[in-house]
């Protein structure tokens, strides 16, 4: 079994001109306004973790989402209400690719629709 060392810090932070938003490894959401130093937690429904599995956003998301996926498959559906679609995933991948390109070149990268 692979044991991670130190504090688990998988998170994403997005910074803008008016402040920032952060989502941590469990799915907790925080924001901070420009000029402030303390993050404020936004109350969100966290779902329940999988017993015996590290308490991450993945395990909690899986427990909430898996029944909807099974139901959609049984009903022959190709989309799930409020769930990302393939097109959504493609758009996210384009943003990630642009971020990598920008990091490598040190320049802004234009995203085309």
Buried (B, 14 or more C-beta within 10 A) or exposed (E): EEEEEEEEEEEEEEEEEEBBBBBBBBBBBBBBEEEEEEBEEEEEEBBEBBEEEEBBBBBBBBBBBEEBEEEBEEEEEEEBEEEEEEEEEEBEEBEEEBEEEEEEEEEEBEEEE
